[in-house]
Amino acid sequence: MTDGRGDIELAGVCKSYDGVTHVVDGVNLRIPDGAYCCFLGPSGCGKTTILRMIAGHEDPSAGEIVIGGQNVVGMAPVQRRTAMMFQSYALFPHLSVRDNIAFPLRVRGLSKVARNRAADAMMEKVRLTEFADRLPAHLSGGQQQRVALARAAITEPRVLLLDEPLSALDEQLRVQMRGELRRMQRELGITFIHVTHTQLEAIALADVVVVMERGKIKQAGPARDVYASPHDRYVAEFLGGQNVLSGKVEKVNGATFTLSQSAQGSIEVPMQNRPPSIGDRIDIAVRRDDVELIRPDKGVPPGHAAGLPSRVLAIEYQGSFVKVMLDAVPGDDFIAYVPERTFFRDPLDVGDLVLATWAVDRVRSLARS
């Protein structure tokens, strides 16, 4: 028998449909009991396949999936005590909210009294009590989603799996439902595994973010760590919020090294791990909200890493900040998020020349992909 824990371990998990190409390729990962974990990546990266293998809808070609200390490969979903909420919601149009939520208990043979009691308790948790007798067609998109979530949770799973649950909602409702999902996860106290291709969604919701590319995990960890400290260029660019630059090491200075940026000058980078060698090609990342824009006649302040000569290509007002796009890196995006009040003290125009700069301790070197 499995116990009540929802901790998950994926050990060497592979999935191939033709025996040659691996959709999931040697994935190793631990997810703590009661965590909210988001698998994040582009279409075809293997994240939904992992979700289906945890659920029991597919078996891995190799490796183990351990839930609550037991290898569940080959076991049915009901034995694993997993439940899945599908992107389409798949509600029964002819059943009321109460009967939709109670349906899994009906399949298990519970009496009408017992399943309605459980459904009423679950409706209270997801704030659907006043809609108990409505049909799905008479609900909003967000209400339908809560019905689907309640129906998945009523079986008291150890692990609840969500496949792109917010993709069909408009932006305002997505933000609202993010809060609803997080609230429910904490209230239920069970492990949530959520698949998404939306970076902001993963960062807003997850205790653990898993970034994937071509069947492999590129980085996994707390949302803030993955966003603020990406391991490599792929993670930095996929999550967004970072500018990535490349250059050759021209000098090693003890606590820092100097990266040559050809026509753009050189950049001082703090030493983080083992010292690089002169001539090594290195990728570095600096957050867009750490970039300061200075008029060329003012010069670079002391303690700053660089002064990249740049021309303003475009300006977008974003409310609390202004997004300024620059030509600092030929052939690539370079963006500064300037606080609104800072920007409008000395507004820039398209075509203006500036120096893009940042404090030395705000830049980090990346591993080579």
C-alpha positions as CSV (number, residue, x, y, z in Angstrom):
1,M,0.0,0.0,0.0
2,T,1.1,3.6,-0.7
3,D,1.1,6.0,2.3
4,G,-0.4,9.5,2.4
5,R,2.7,11.4,1.4
6,G,2.7,13.2,-1.9
7,D,6.5,13.6,-2.3
8,I,7.6,12.6,-5.8
9,E,10.9,11.3,-7.1
10,L,11.7,10.9,-10.8
11,A,14.7,8.7,-11.2
12,G,16.3,8.4,-14.7
13,V,12.9,8.7,-16.4
14,C,12.9,8.4,-20.2
15,K,10.0,8.2,-22.7
16,S,10.4,7.2,-26.3
17,Y,7.6,6.3,-28.7
18,D,9.8,4.9,-31.4
19,G,12.6,3.4,-29.4
20,V,15.0,6.0,-30.8
21,T,13.9,9.6,-30.1
22,H,13.5,10.4,-26.4
23,V,10.6,12.8,-25.7
24,V,11.8,12.7,-22.0
25,D,15.5,12.0,-21.6
26,G,16.9,10.8,-18.3
27,V,15.0,13.2,-16.0
28,N,15.9,13.2,-12.3
29,L,13.9,15.3,-9.9
30,R,12.6,15.4,-6.3
31,I,9.4,17.2,-5.4
32,P,8.6,17.6,-1.7
33,D,5.3,16.6,-0.2
34,G,2.8,19.5,-0.3
35,A,4.8,21.5,-2.9
36,Y,3.4,23.5,-5.7
37,C,5.6,22.5,-8.7
38,C,5.4,24.1,-12.2
39,F,6.9,22.4,-15.2
40,L,7.8,25.2,-17.6
41,G,8.9,25.1,-21.2
42,P,8.0,25.5,-24.9
43,S,5.7,23.1,-26.8
44,G,7.3,19.7,-27.3
45,C,9.8,20.0,-24.4
46,G,8.3,16.9,-22.7
47,K,6.5,18.6,-19.7
48,T,3.1,17.2,-20.5
49,T,4.5,13.7,-21.1
50,I,6.0,13.9,-17.6
51,L,2.7,14.9,-16.2
52,R,0.9,12.0,-17.9
53,M,3.5,9.6,-16.6
54,I,3.1,10.8,-13.0
55,A,-0.6,10.5,-13.4
56,G,-0.4,6.9,-14.7
57,H,-1.8,7.6,-18.2
58,E,1.5,6.6,-19.7
59,D,4.4,4.5,-18.5
60,P,8.0,5.5,-18.9
61,S,10.3,3.6,-21.3
62,A,12.9,3.6,-18.5
63,G,13.3,4.8,-15.0
64,E,11.2,5.0,-11.8
65,I,8.4,7.3,-10.6
66,V,8.2,7.1,-6.8
67,I,5.3,8.6,-4.9
68,G,5.2,8.5,-1.2
69,G,8.2,6.1,-1.2
70,Q,6.8,3.5,-3.6
71,N,7.6,3.0,-7.3
72,V,4.2,3.5,-9.0
73,V,5.2,2.6,-12.6
74,G,2.6,0.2,-13.9
75,M,0.0,1.2,-11.3
76,A,-3.4,2.7,-12.2
77,P,-4.1,6.3,-11.3
78,V,-6.6,5.3,-8.6
79,Q,-3.9,3.1,-6.9
80,R,-1.4,6.0,-7.1
81,R,-3.9,8.4,-5.6
82,T,-3.3,11.0,-8.3
83,A,-6.0,13.1,-10.0
84,M,-5.7,15.1,-13.2
85,M,-7.5,18.3,-14.2
86,F,-7.5,18.7,-17.9
87,Q,-7.2,21.9,-19.9
88,S,-10.7,21.4,-21.4
89,Y,-12.3,21.0,-18.0
90,A,-14.4,18.1,-19.5
91,L,-17.5,18.9,-17.4
92,F,-20.7,17.0,-18.1
93,P,-23.1,19.6,-19.6
94,H,-26.3,17.8,-18.4
95,L,-25.2,17.6,-14.8
96,S,-25.4,20.3,-12.1
97,V,-22.3,21.7,-10.4
98,R,-23.0,19.4,-7.4
99,D,-23.4,16.3,-9.5
100,N,-20.3,17.1,-11.6
101,I,-18.2,17.4,-8.5
102,A,-19.6,14.3,-7.0
103,F,-19.3,12.2,-10.2
104,P,-15.9,10.5,-9.2
105,L,-17.5,9.3,-5.9
106,R,-20.5,8.0,-7.9
107,V,-18.1,5.9,-10.0
108,R,-16.6,4.6,-6.8
109,G,-20.0,3.4,-5.6
110,L,-20.6,5.9,-2.7
111,S,-24.2,6.5,-1.8
112,K,-26.0,9.6,-3.0
113,V,-26.1,11.0,0.6
114,A,-22.4,10.4,1.1
115,R,-21.3,11.9,-2.2
116,N,-23.5,14.9,-1.9
117,R,-22.2,15.6,1.6
118,A,-18.6,15.5,0.2
119,A,-19.5,17.6,-2.8
120,D,-21.2,20.3,-0.6
121,A,-18.0,20.4,1.6
122,M,-15.8,20.8,-1.5
123,M,-18.1,23.5,-3.0
124,E,-17.7,25.5,0.2
125,K,-13.9,25.3,-0.2
126,V,-14.0,26.5,-3.7
127,R,-16.8,29.1,-3.1
128,L,-19.3,27.5,-5.4
129,T,-22.1,26.7,-2.9
130,E,-24.5,29.3,-4.4
131,F,-24.1,27.7,-7.9
132,A,-24.7,24.1,-6.7
133,D,-27.7,23.5,-8.9
134,R,-26.5,25.4,-12.0
135,L,-25.5,23.7,-15.3
136,P,-22.0,24.3,-16.6
137,A,-23.3,26.4,-19.5
138,H,-24.6,28.9,-17.0
139,L,-21.2,29.4,-15.3
140,S,-18.3,31.8,-16.2
141,G,-15.0,30.4,-17.4
142,G,-13.5,30.8,-13.9
143,Q,-16.4,29.1,-12.2
144,Q,-16.2,26.2,-14.6
145,Q,-12.5,25.9,-13.8
146,R,-13.3,25.8,-10.0
147,V,-15.8,23.0,-10.7
148,A,-13.2,21.0,-12.6
149,L,-10.7,21.6,-9.8
150,A,-13.2,20.5,-7.1
151,R,-14.1,17.4,-9.0
152,A,-10.4,16.4,-9.2
153,A,-9.8,17.2,-5.5
154,I,-12.8,15.4,-4.1
155,T,-11.1,12.0,-4.4
156,E,-8.5,13.2,-1.8
157,P,-5.5,12.6,-4.1
158,R,-2.0,12.8,-2.8
159,V,-1.0,14.6,-6.0
160,L,-3.2,16.9,-8.2
161,L,-2.0,17.3,-11.8
162,L,-3.0,20.4,-13.8
163,D,-2.4,20.5,-17.6
164,E,-2.3,24.2,-18.8
165,P,-5.3,25.0,-16.5
166,L,-5.3,28.8,-17.1
167,S,-4.6,28.9,-20.9
168,A,-8.3,29.3,-21.9
169,L,-8.9,32.3,-19.6
170,D,-8.5,36.0,-20.3
171,E,-5.7,38.0,-18.5
172,Q,-7.8,39.4,-15.6
173,L,-9.4,36.0,-14.9
174,R,-6.0,34.3,-15.2
175,V,-4.6,36.5,-12.4
176,Q,-7.6,35.9,-10.3
177,M,-7.4,32.1,-10.8
178,R,-3.7,32.0,-10.0
179,G,-4.6,33.2,-6.5
180,E,-7.5,30.7,-6.3
181,L,-5.2,27.8,-7.2
182,R,-2.6,28.8,-4.7
183,R,-5.2,29.3,-2.0
184,M,-6.7,25.8,-2.7
185,Q,-3.3,24.1,-2.8
186,R,-2.5,25.5,0.7
187,E,-5.9,24.6,2.0
188,L,-5.9,21.1,0.7
189,G,-2.2,20.6,1.7
190,I,-1.5,18.3,-1.2
191,T,1.2,18.3,-4.0
192,F,0.2,20.2,-7.1
193,I,2.0,19.6,-10.4
194,H,1.2,22.3,-12.9
195,V,2.3,22.3,-16.6
196,T,2.5,25.7,-18.3
197,H,4.4,27.5,-21.1
198,T,3.8,30.9,-19.4
199,Q,6.8,32.2,-17.4
200,L,4.9,34.6,-15.2
201,E,2.3,32.0,-14.3
202,A,5.1,29.6,-13.1
203,I,6.9,32.3,-11.1
204,A,3.7,33.6,-9.5
205,L,2.5,30.1,-8.4
206,A,5.3,27.7,-7.8
207,D,7.4,26.7,-4.8
208,V,9.5,24.7,-7.3
209,V,10.0,25.8,-11.0
210,V,11.3,23.2,-13.4
211,V,12.5,24.6,-16.7
212,M,12.7,22.1,-19.6
213,E,14.2,21.9,-23.1
214,R,14.0,19.0,-25.5
215,G,13.1,16.4,-22.8
216,K,15.7,17.5,-20.3
217,I,15.6,19.6,-17.2
218,K,17.7,22.7,-17.6
219,Q,17.2,24.1,-14.1
220,A,14.9,23.3,-11.1
221,G,14.6,25.2,-7.9
222,P,12.6,27.9,-6.0
223,A,11.0,30.4,-8.3
224,R,13.1,33.3,-7.2
225,D,16.3,31.4,-7.5
226,V,15.5,30.3,-11.1
227,Y,14.4,33.8,-12.1
228,A,17.2,35.7,-10.4
229,S,20.0,33.2,-10.9
230,P,19.6,31.3,-14.2
231,H,22.2,28.7,-14.8
232,D,22.7,29.3,-18.5
233,R,21.6,31.3,-21.5
234,Y,18.6,29.2,-22.3
235,V,17.0,29.6,-18.9
236,A,17.9,33.3,-18.7
237,E,16.3,34.0,-22.1
238,F,13.3,31.7,-21.7
239,L,12.3,33.1,-18.3
240,G,12.8,36.7,-19.5
241,G,13.7,39.7,-17.4
242,Q,17.4,39.2,-18.2
243,N,19.8,40.6,-20.8
244,V,22.4,38.1,-21.9
245,L,25.7,39.2,-23.4
246,S,28.7,37.2,-24.6
247,G,32.4,38.1,-24.7
248,K,36.0,36.8,-24.2
249,V,37.8,37.0,-20.9
250,E,40.6,39.5,-21.3
251,K,41.8,39.9,-17.7
252,V,41.4,38.0,-14.4
253,N,41.6,40.4,-11.4
254,G,41.2,38.2,-8.3
255,A,37.6,38.9,-7.2
256,T,36.5,39.9,-10.7
257,F,37.3,39.3,-14.3
258,T,37.0,41.5,-17.3
259,L,35.0,40.5,-20.3
260,S,35.8,42.0,-23.7
261,Q,32.8,43.3,-25.6
262,S,34.6,44.3,-28.8
263,A,33.1,47.6,-30.0
264,Q,31.0,47.9,-26.9
265,G,34.0,48.0,-24.6
266,S,34.7,45.8,-21.6
267,I,32.6,44.6,-18.6
268,E,33.7,43.8,-15.1
269,V,32.1,40.6,-13.8
270,P,32.3,39.2,-10.2
271,M,34.0,35.8,-9.7
272,Q,31.3,33.3,-8.7
273,N,32.9,29.8,-9.1
274,R,36.2,28.7,-10.4
275,P,38.2,31.4,-12.2
276,P,37.9,31.5,-16.0
277,S,41.0,31.5,-18.2
278,I,42.0,34.4,-20.4
279,G,40.5,33.8,-23.8
280,D,37.5,31.8,-22.5
281,R,34.1,32.8,-24.1
282,I,31.6,33.6,-21.4
283,D,27.9,34.4,-21.3
284,I,26.8,36.8,-18.7
285,A,23.3,38.0,-17.6
286,V,22.1,41.2,-16.0
287,R,18.5,41.8,-15.0
288,R,16.6,44.4,-17.0
289,D,15.5,46.2,-13.8
290,D,19.2,46.5,-12.8
291,V,20.1,48.4,-15.9
292,E,20.6,52.2,-15.5
293,L,20.5,54.6,-18.4
294,I,22.8,57.6,-18.3
295,R,23.3,60.5,-20.6
296,P,26.8,60.1,-22.3
297,D,28.0,63.5,-20.9
298,K,27.4,62.4,-17.3
299,G,29.8,59.3,-17.4
300,V,29.6,56.0,-15.7
301,P,29.3,56.2,-11.9
302,P,32.0,54.5,-9.7
303,G,31.4,50.9,-8.9
304,H,29.5,50.2,-12.1
305,A,30.4,47.3,-14.4
306,A,30.2,48.9,-17.8
307,G,29.0,51.8,-19.9
308,L,27.6,50.3,-23.2
309,P,27.0,53.0,-25.7
310,S,23.5,52.5,-27.0
311,R,20.8,54.2,-29.0
312,V,17.1,54.1,-27.9
313,L,15.1,52.0,-30.4
314,A,11.7,52.0,-28.8
315,I,9.9,53.0,-25.6
316,E,6.9,51.4,-24.0
317,Y,5.1,52.7,-20.9
318,Q,4.2,49.8,-18.6
319,G,2.7,51.7,-15.7
320,S,5.1,51.2,-12.8
321,F,8.1,51.1,-15.2
322,V,9.1,52.1,-18.7
323,K,10.5,49.5,-21.0
324,V,13.3,51.0,-23.1
325,M,14.7,48.9,-26.0
326,L,18.3,49.6,-27.0
327,D,20.8,48.6,-29.7
328,A,23.6,47.8,-27.1
329,V,24.1,44.3,-28.4
330,P,24.2,44.1,-32.2
331,G,21.6,41.7,-33.6
332,D,20.1,40.9,-30.2
333,D,17.6,42.4,-27.7
334,F,18.8,44.6,-24.9
335,I,16.2,46.1,-22.6
336,A,16.1,48.3,-19.5
337,Y,13.1,48.5,-17.1
338,V,13.4,52.1,-15.8
339,P,11.2,53.0,-12.8
340,E,8.4,55.3,-14.0
341,R,9.4,58.2,-11.7
342,T,13.1,57.9,-12.7
343,F,12.3,57.9,-16.4
344,F,10.0,61.0,-16.3
345,R,12.5,63.1,-14.4
346,D,14.6,63.1,-17.6
347,P,12.5,61.5,-20.3
348,L,14.3,59.8,-23.3
349,D,13.1,59.8,-26.9
350,V,13.6,57.2,-29.6
351,G,17.0,57.9,-31.2
352,D,18.7,59.3,-28.1
353,L,22.2,58.1,-27.2
354,V,22.7,56.7,-23.7
355,L,25.1,54.6,-21.7
356,A,23.6,51.4,-20.4
357,T,25.3,50.5,-17.0
358,W,24.8,48.5,-13.8
359,A,26.5,47.9,-10.5
360,V,29.3,45.3,-10.7
361,D,27.5,43.0,-8.2
362,R,24.4,42.8,-10.3
363,V,25.9,40.8,-13.2
364,R,26.4,37.0,-13.1
365,S,28.2,34.6,-15.4
366,L,26.3,31.7,-16.9
367,A,27.2,28.1,-17.6
368,R,27.8,27.3,-21.2
369,S,24.8,25.3,-22.6
